[in-house]
Amino acid sequence: MPFSQFAARLAGRQQAGLLRSRRQIDSPQGAHILVAGRQLINFCSNDYLGLANHPAVVQAAQQGAADWGVGSGAAHLLAGHFAPHQALEDRLAQLVGMPAALGFSTGYMANLAVITALVGRGDAVFADKLNHASLNDAVSLSRADFKRYPHQDMAALERLLAASSAPRKLIVADAVFSMDGDIAPVAALLALAEKYDAWLFLDDAHGFGVLGDGRGTLAEFGIASPRIIYMATLGKAAGVSGAFVAGEQVMCDWLLNTAHSYVYTTAMPPLLSCAMLASLDLITAESWRRQRLARHIAAFRAGLQECCELLDSNTAIQLVLLPDNETTIRIAKALFERGIWAGAIRPPTVPTPRLRITLSAAHSDEDVAALIGELKALL
């Protein structure tokens, strides 16, 4: 069967303004990057605290390579679990206030692990309709009943929970929604989990390192419960790579024994754990990074609230809604030509087209002012 059948479908995506492509970056990650020989102000990265190229993190990675080599050589359950891996898991569990933590190579793999290991046929998963794609894929693989509720609609979620007779119930939500920037009503979700005897699984990929003095969304709201399974990634605000799941010790032991995306894959290089430990030192010690990020968020919203349709977000993820795909692509291209890189996000990734602006502590006040000025000129 020839692959040429996909050519027409790709052409259709291109005509609809939905064809995805990549741009090569020719410099380290940062607020200012080099693309195709041009210096750009980078508003596309999830490097919220500006740690991806921090000298201390780079030095820790270099020293980690010297001490531990560049590859782990095996899965964690064979000969691939090194001292830096364990030190990082212990540190992460302590930081987020959980009994135990388990490291993963990516957030996608962590989400697959949790859902497929905890639920299966006859069980039920209750998921926000705007959850990350990895969570949706995980539910499909688990073969549990997939119950989706409208975004942030707690009344609808409760109706679904009340009608369910599944022996195991799992509520799943992004803690900070990656394409809307809003924060889940964690307290309300936990209250429903307790009322209907369910587990609560939170994907805090975009909250960890930023909210709750760096400890994440649960710490932001002072919430703790043995019902909660917590996942966060380490390649966004933390600036390195990987992910972790935290919760009760028995839950982490169960994942270690049964989660395919943990058991059947080579462990991450221990040098990355060394880099992450240095990153955690900076996250906990340098609160000025979160303060500076908060200042940028406030300035961005104040500067554009009268001329743009902004989604209601007080996180580093800021969304400018636009009428159609063509306008979104046109404005993103115009910004690029003016030295600013902002993401053009379109269906099917999101219901409505938008510019996705991600702010960082690495940006200067002048960077944010330049973005505001160019957007005002274009919109």
Summary of the structure (lengths in Angstrom):
residues: 379
radius of gyration: 21.1
end to end distance: 46.9
largest distance: 59.2
contacts: 1325
relative contact order: 0.17
helix: 43%
strand: 18%
